């Protein structure tokens, strides 16, 4: 009977002991606390066990961090292709230097028998290999002036009258087409429509003088009913006409007032100039 009672008393104690031992192995800080509360070990035994459990806990932490496998990128993420942000590309536009729009054509007038067509295209937000344009003039491909820049230039010999040039710019997004007419009017031909050669020379000379006086690159001279283009009794030549700044391609001309210009009898020298 007494042995049975001793067994019943030892069973809970054995259970507590196993809890303490397992805690000391798996969670040393908790096991040390339970050891002091649940066991009747001597102070020296408890001290030794606490030191041993603490050393075990520290070693477990150190070896656990050292042996932890390095994280590697997910294979699916690693093998995914890297795609560049797509550049928005639009159909190229064509801009020809010095050309004015007239009846849906680009018109250039010149009195020289050769002319260099200088043009640029705008084909995207940035010039890259995909956005870059190829340009043909009358089915002949034009080489860019500078690699990587959509700027082109080509020299042509002109015939009197209208010289037509078909310009096509093409890129990945499509193509754009413009017709350029270079109107070549030799001085001899143009002067035949004037009163005489000195008057025509006076018109040109006064225009050039106005450009220097007003610091304008290209002045357009326009005649109306109040305009004057004549040789005076004293031999001088008077040119009175409206003038305007052409302001370049795609821009509306800017009126500059009325030019009243007098030259010598040859039309080559300005003797007086007034702009109002």
MIKOLMAR-864096 format. One record per residue (C-alpha): residue in one letter; x, y negated, z negated. Coordinates in Angstrom, 3 decimals. Each point is the difference from the previous one (the first is absolute). Example, Ala and Ser with C-alpha at 12.3 -4.5 7.8 and 13.67 -1.06 7.14 Angstrom:
MIKOLMAR-864096
@type->A	c1->12.300	c2->4.500	c3->-7.800
@type->S	c1->1.370	c2->-3.440	c3->0.660
END
This chain:
MIKOLMAR-864096
@type->X	c1->0.000	c2->0.000	c3->0.000
@type->X	c1->2.741	c2->-2.412	c3->-0.884
@type->X	c1->1.894	c2->0.882	c3->3.206
@type->X	c1->-3.096	c2->-0.834	c3->1.990
@type->X	c1->-0.265	c2->-3.423	c3->-1.670
@type->X	c1->3.696	c2->-0.713	c3->0.704
@type->X	c1->-0.530	c2->0.883	c3->3.648
@type->X	c1->-2.971	c2->-2.365	c3->0.203
@type->X	c1->2.094	c2->-2.811	c3->-1.523
@type->X	c1->2.993	c2->0.666	c3->2.299
@type->X	c1->-2.071	c2->-0.022	c3->3.220
@type->X	c1->-0.731	c2->-3.794	c3->-0.016
@type->X	c1->3.597	c2->-0.705	c3->-1.055
@type->X	c1->1.360	c2->2.070	c3->2.898
@type->X	c1->-2.346	c2->-1.797	c3->2.358
@type->X	c1->1.247	c2->-3.403	c3->-1.245
@type->X	c1->3.594	c2->1.169	c3->0.320
@type->X	c1->-0.478	c2->0.972	c3->3.662
@type->X	c1->-1.633	c2->-3.339	c3->0.720
@type->X	c1->3.007	c2->-1.793	c3->-1.522
@type->X	c1->2.512	c2->2.141	c3->1.920
@type->X	c1->-1.767	c2->-0.418	c3->3.356
@type->X	c1->-0.297	c2->-3.768	c3->-0.578
@type->X	c1->3.702	c2->-0.238	c3->-0.845
@type->X	c1->0.852	c2->1.680	c3->3.302
@type->X	c1->-2.489	c2->-1.744	c3->2.286
@type->X	c1->-0.467	c2->-3.370	c3->-1.723
@type->X	c1->2.798	c2->-0.466	c3->-2.563
@type->X	c1->-1.257	c2->-3.366	c3->-1.402
@type->X	c1->-3.416	c2->1.531	c3->-0.758
@type->X	c1->1.577	c2->3.238	c3->-1.256
@type->X	c1->2.212	c2->-1.900	c3->-2.462
@type->X	c1->-3.045	c2->-1.777	c3->-1.439
@type->X	c1->-1.960	c2->3.261	c3->-0.317
@type->X	c1->3.013	c2->1.711	c3->-1.585
@type->X	c1->0.103	c2->-2.510	c3->-2.874
@type->X	c1->-3.761	c2->0.247	c3->-0.520
@type->X	c1->-0.789	c2->3.683	c3->0.588
@type->X	c1->3.065	c2->1.907	c3->-1.258
@type->X	c1->1.470	c2->0.609	c3->-3.438
@type->X	c1->3.576	c2->0.155	c3->1.273
@type->X	c1->2.734	c2->-1.535	c3->-2.092
@type->X	c1->1.141	c2->-3.527	c3->0.653
@type->X	c1->3.336	c2->1.107	c3->1.419
@type->X	c1->-1.706	c2->2.485	c3->2.348
@type->X	c1->-2.432	c2->-2.650	c3->1.212
@type->X	c1->2.884	c2->-2.423	c3->0.569
@type->X	c1->1.965	c2->2.502	c3->2.075
@type->X	c1->-3.048	c2->0.959	c3->2.045
@type->X	c1->-0.836	c2->-3.683	c3->0.602
@type->X	c1->3.538	c2->-0.712	c3->1.229
@type->X	c1->-0.028	c2->3.045	c3->2.261
@type->X	c1->-3.431	c2->-0.853	c3->1.420
@type->X	c1->1.085	c2->-3.583	c3->0.641
@type->X	c1->3.119	c2->1.140	c3->1.879
@type->X	c1->-2.116	c2->2.436	c3->1.994
@type->X	c1->-2.476	c2->-2.780	c3->0.869
@type->X	c1->2.768	c2->-2.377	c3->1.183
@type->X	c1->1.667	c2->2.690	c3->2.130
@type->X	c1->-3.341	c2->0.918	c3->1.555
@type->X	c1->-0.591	c2->-3.626	c3->0.962
@type->X	c1->3.480	c2->-0.404	c3->1.517
@type->X	c1->-0.064	c2->3.220	c3->2.013
@type->X	c1->-3.555	c2->-0.626	c3->1.079
@type->X	c1->0.917	c2->-3.356	c3->1.598
@type->X	c1->3.191	c2->1.367	c3->1.610
@type->X	c1->-1.696	c2->2.986	c3->1.613
@type->X	c1->-3.045	c2->-1.915	c3->1.208
@type->X	c1->-0.137	c2->0.365	c3->3.843
@type->X	c1->0.389	c2->-3.178	c3->1.988
@type->X	c1->-3.187	c2->-1.187	c3->1.576
@type->X	c1->0.029	c2->0.330	c3->3.761
@type->X	c1->-2.260	c2->-1.822	c3->2.408
@type->X	c1->-3.107	c2->1.809	c3->1.005
@type->X	c1->0.773	c2->1.989	c3->3.141
@type->X	c1->-3.122	c2->-1.266	c3->1.690
@type->X	c1->1.025	c2->-3.601	c3->-0.718
@type->X	c1->3.640	c2->0.660	c3->0.955
@type->X	c1->-0.902	c2->1.515	c3->3.342
@type->X	c1->-2.529	c2->-2.671	c3->0.957
@type->X	c1->1.175	c2->-2.017	c3->3.009
@type->X	c1->0.860	c2->-3.607	c3->-0.726
@type->X	c1->-1.995	c2->-2.227	c3->2.300
@type->X	c1->0.958	c2->-3.585	c3->0.709
@type->X	c1->-2.673	c2->-2.639	c3->-0.356
@type->X	c1->-1.516	c2->-0.421	c3->3.403
@type->X	c1->0.635	c2->-3.318	c3->1.680
@type->X	c1->-3.033	c2->-1.569	c3->1.549
@type->X	c1->0.639	c2->-0.371	c3->3.711
@type->X	c1->-2.133	c2->-2.073	c3->2.337
@type->X	c1->0.012	c2->-0.456	c3->3.751
@type->X	c1->2.727	c2->-2.418	c3->1.090
@type->X	c1->-0.748	c2->-3.608	c3->0.817
@type->X	c1->1.988	c2->-1.844	c3->2.667
@type->X	c1->1.360	c2->-3.525	c3->-0.449
@type->X	c1->1.815	c2->-1.675	c3->2.900
@type->X	c1->2.107	c2->-3.042	c3->-0.862
@type->X	c1->-1.249	c2->-3.229	c3->1.550
@type->X	c1->-3.066	c2->1.554	c3->1.693
@type->X	c1->-3.405	c2->-1.686	c3->-0.148
@type->X	c1->-3.355	c2->1.780	c3->0.415
@type->X	c1->-1.843	c2->-0.897	c3->3.192
@type->X	c1->-2.943	c2->2.030	c3->1.355
@type->X	c1->0.953	c2->3.027	c3->-2.151
@type->X	c1->3.548	c2->-0.003	c3->1.435
@type->X	c1->3.241	c2->-1.214	c3->-1.485
@type->X	c1->1.245	c2->-2.901	c3->2.109
@type->X	c1->3.504	c2->-1.431	c3->0.198
@type->X	c1->0.975	c2->-2.785	c3->2.397
@type->X	c1->3.591	c2->-0.598	c3->1.059
@type->X	c1->1.966	c2->-1.844	c3->2.672
@type->X	c1->2.937	c2->2.449	c3->-0.163
@type->X	c1->0.338	c2->2.982	c3->2.325
@type->X	c1->0.839	c2->2.408	c3->-2.810
@type->X	c1->-1.727	c2->0.560	c3->-3.293
@type->X	c1->0.756	c2->2.032	c3->-3.112
@type->X	c1->-3.073	c2->1.596	c3->-1.558
@type->X	c1->0.490	c2->0.072	c3->-3.765
@type->X	c1->-2.648	c2->1.819	c3->-1.995
@type->X	c1->-0.592	c2->1.714	c3->-3.312
@type->X	c1->-2.489	c2->2.565	c3->-1.205
@type->X	c1->-1.601	c2->0.432	c3->-3.374
@type->X	c1->-0.938	c2->3.621	c3->-0.545
@type->X	c1->-0.231	c2->0.618	c3->-3.755
@type->X	c1->0.572	c2->-1.288	c3->-3.522
@type->X	c1->3.639	c2->0.942	c3->0.318
@type->X	c1->2.249	c2->0.894	c3->2.888
@type->X	c1->0.931	c2->3.650	c3->-0.329
@type->X	c1->0.567	c2->2.820	c3->2.448
@type->X	c1->-3.699	c2->0.848	c3->0.231
@type->X	c1->-1.273	c2->-3.575	c3->0.296
@type->X	c1->2.580	c2->-1.170	c3->2.535
@type->X	c1->-1.263	c2->-0.816	c3->3.486
@type->X	c1->1.249	c2->0.783	c3->3.463
@type->X	c1->-0.568	c2->-2.746	c3->2.557
@type->X	c1->-0.238	c2->0.158	c3->3.781
@type->X	c1->-0.201	c2->-2.906	c3->2.449
@type->X	c1->-1.320	c2->1.030	c3->3.417
@type->X	c1->0.586	c2->3.650	c3->-0.990
@type->X	c1->3.669	c2->-0.600	c3->-0.894
@type->X	c1->0.911	c2->0.680	c3->-3.624
@type->X	c1->1.636	c2->-2.931	c3->-1.827
@type->X	c1->2.721	c2->0.623	c3->-2.587
@type->X	c1->-0.423	c2->-1.786	c3->-3.375
@type->X	c1->2.409	c2->-2.880	c3->-0.620
@type->X	c1->0.918	c2->1.393	c3->-3.429
@type->X	c1->-0.421	c2->3.565	c3->-1.167
@type->X	c1->-2.813	c2->0.306	c3->-2.531
@type->X	c1->-1.630	c2->-3.310	c3->1.016
@type->X	c1->-2.915	c2->-0.229	c3->2.431
@type->X	c1->1.452	c2->-2.867	c3->2.024
@type->X	c1->0.566	c2->0.291	c3->3.759
@type->X	c1->1.472	c2->-2.118	c3->2.807
@type->X	c1->0.399	c2->0.456	c3->3.750
@type->X	c1->1.061	c2->-2.386	c3->2.784
@type->X	c1->-1.890	c2->-0.111	c3->3.322
@type->X	c1->0.494	c2->-1.796	c3->3.305
@type->X	c1->-3.135	c2->-1.919	c3->0.999
@type->X	c1->-1.703	c2->-0.721	c3->3.305
@type->X	c1->-1.804	c2->-3.320	c3->0.568
@type->X	c1->-3.574	c2->0.186	c3->-1.301
@type->X	c1->-1.431	c2->2.512	c3->-2.482
@type->X	c1->2.202	c2->2.888	c3->-1.121
@type->X	c1->-1.980	c2->2.704	c3->-1.818
@type->X	c1->1.450	c2->2.177	c3->-2.745
@type->X	c1->-1.943	c2->2.828	c3->-1.634
@type->X	c1->1.199	c2->0.458	c3->-3.594
@type->X	c1->-0.913	c2->3.166	c3->-1.913
@type->X	c1->0.991	c2->0.666	c3->-3.624
@type->X	c1->-0.539	c2->3.511	c3->-1.366
@type->X	c1->0.439	c2->1.592	c3->-3.404
@type->X	c1->-1.395	c2->2.948	c3->-1.963
@type->X	c1->-3.341	c2->-1.787	c3->-0.606
@type->X	c1->-0.653	c2->-0.853	c3->3.659
@type->X	c1->0.888	c2->-2.591	c3->2.623
@type->X	c1->-0.720	c2->-3.608	c3->0.866
@type->X	c1->0.252	c2->-1.647	c3->3.414
@type->X	c1->0.436	c2->-3.627	c3->1.098
@type->X	c1->0.383	c2->-1.628	c3->3.387
@type->X	c1->2.548	c2->-2.796	c3->0.167
@type->X	c1->0.036	c2->-2.468	c3->2.900
@type->X	c1->3.146	c2->-2.058	c3->0.467
@type->X	c1->-0.869	c2->-2.831	c3->2.351
@type->X	c1->3.145	c2->-1.104	c3->1.812
@type->X	c1->-0.312	c2->-3.468	c3->1.500
@type->X	c1->3.271	c2->-1.113	c3->1.588
@type->X	c1->0.695	c2->-3.701	c3->-0.413
@type->X	c1->-0.392	c2->-0.593	c3->3.730
@type->X	c1->-3.436	c2->1.637	c3->-0.047
@type->X	c1->-1.120	c2->-1.696	c3->-3.168
@type->X	c1->1.135	c2->-3.427	c3->1.184
@type->X	c1->-2.104	c2->0.267	c3->3.145
@type->X	c1->-3.100	c2->-0.373	c3->-2.163
@type->X	c1->1.379	c2->-3.218	c3->-1.545
@type->X	c1->0.090	c2->-3.442	c3->1.563
@type->X	c1->3.682	c2->0.436	c3->0.868
@type->X	c1->3.171	c2->1.543	c3->-1.422
@type->X	c1->0.930	c2->-2.905	c3->-2.331
@type->X	c1->-3.475	c2->0.054	c3->-1.552
@type->X	c1->0.260	c2->3.722	c3->-0.661
@type->X	c1->3.478	c2->-0.457	c3->-1.485
@type->X	c1->-1.376	c2->-2.830	c3->-2.171
@type->X	c1->-2.691	c2->2.328	c3->-1.356
@type->X	c1->2.582	c2->2.633	c3->-0.941
@type->X	c1->2.405	c2->-2.577	c3->-1.437
@type->X	c1->-2.732	c2->-1.630	c3->-2.123
@type->X	c1->-1.099	c2->3.379	c3->-1.338
@type->X	c1->3.561	c2->0.873	c3->-1.033
@type->X	c1->0.428	c2->-3.435	c3->-1.569
@type->X	c1->-3.247	c2->0.444	c3->-1.976
@type->X	c1->1.158	c2->3.362	c3->-1.303
@type->X	c1->3.214	c2->-1.554	c3->-1.332
@type->X	c1->-1.781	c2->-3.040	c3->-1.437
@type->X	c1->-2.733	c2->2.013	c3->-1.741
@type->X	c1->2.196	c2->3.018	c3->-0.893
@type->X	c1->-2.290	c2->2.443	c3->1.779
@type->X	c1->1.268	c2->3.076	c3->1.874
@type->X	c1->-2.644	c2->0.165	c3->2.722
@type->X	c1->-2.296	c2->-2.898	c3->0.884
@type->X	c1->-2.961	c2->0.472	c3->2.303
@type->X	c1->-0.889	c2->-3.006	c3->2.178
@type->X	c1->-3.690	c2->-0.389	c3->0.868
@type->X	c1->-1.536	c2->-2.477	c3->2.455
@type->X	c1->-3.512	c2->-1.473	c3->-0.041
@type->X	c1->-1.745	c2->-2.959	c3->1.650
@type->X	c1->1.876	c2->-2.501	c3->-2.143
@type->X	c1->3.404	c2->1.503	c3->0.807
@type->X	c1->2.517	c2->-1.788	c3->2.256
@type->X	c1->2.753	c2->1.456	c3->2.170
@type->X	c1->1.307	c2->-2.659	c3->2.391
@type->X	c1->2.910	c2->-1.999	c3->1.354
@type->X	c1->-0.100	c2->-3.632	c3->-1.096
@type->X	c1->0.684	c2->-2.980	c3->2.354
@type->X	c1->3.424	c2->-0.480	c3->-1.603
@type->X	c1->0.948	c2->3.607	c3->0.883
@type->X	c1->-0.344	c2->1.433	c3->-3.508
@type->X	c1->-2.303	c2->2.966	c3->-0.562
@type->X	c1->-2.756	c2->0.066	c3->-2.622
@type->X	c1->-1.299	c2->3.264	c3->-1.516
@type->X	c1->-2.942	c2->-0.334	c3->-2.391
@type->X	c1->-1.624	c2->3.240	c3->-1.196
@type->X	c1->-1.278	c2->1.945	c3->-3.000
@type->X	c1->2.600	c2->2.205	c3->-1.693
@type->X	c1->-0.360	c2->2.920	c3->-2.410
@type->X	c1->2.226	c2->2.410	c3->-1.872
@type->X	c1->-0.522	c2->3.496	c3->1.476
@type->X	c1->0.921	c2->1.526	c3->-3.443
@type->X	c1->0.996	c2->3.322	c3->1.564
@type->X	c1->-1.795	c2->3.231	c3->0.704
@type->X	c1->-3.554	c2->0.649	c3->-1.316
@type->X	c1->-0.284	c2->-3.464	c3->-1.572
@type->X	c1->-2.187	c2->-2.871	c3->1.062
@type->X	c1->1.882	c2->-2.991	c3->1.371
@type->X	c1->0.260	c2->-3.033	c3->-2.257
@type->X	c1->-0.803	c2->-3.438	c3->1.563
@type->X	c1->2.828	c2->-2.538	c3->-0.323
@type->X	c1->-1.719	c2->-3.042	c3->1.496
@type->X	c1->0.725	c2->-1.877	c3->3.239
@type->X	c1->3.456	c2->-0.315	c3->1.527
@type->X	c1->0.745	c2->-3.192	c3->1.970
@type->X	c1->3.381	c2->0.447	c3->1.624
@type->X	c1->1.881	c2->-2.113	c3->2.586
@type->X	c1->3.059	c2->1.188	c3->1.950
@type->X	c1->2.327	c2->-1.495	c3->2.580
@type->X	c1->-0.731	c2->0.366	c3->3.733
@type->X	c1->1.615	c2->3.460	c3->0.150
@type->X	c1->-2.184	c2->1.337	c3->-2.811
@type->X	c1->3.080	c2->1.356	c3->-1.766
@type->X	c1->0.481	c2->-2.672	c3->-2.687
@type->X	c1->-2.550	c2->-1.175	c3->-2.603
@type->X	c1->0.043	c2->-3.771	c3->-0.411
@type->X	c1->-2.878	c2->-0.288	c3->-2.484
@type->X	c1->-2.108	c2->2.447	c3->-1.986
@type->X	c1->-3.084	c2->-0.427	c3->-2.161
@type->X	c1->-2.162	c2->2.552	c3->-1.761
@type->X	c1->-3.332	c2->-0.921	c3->-1.552
END
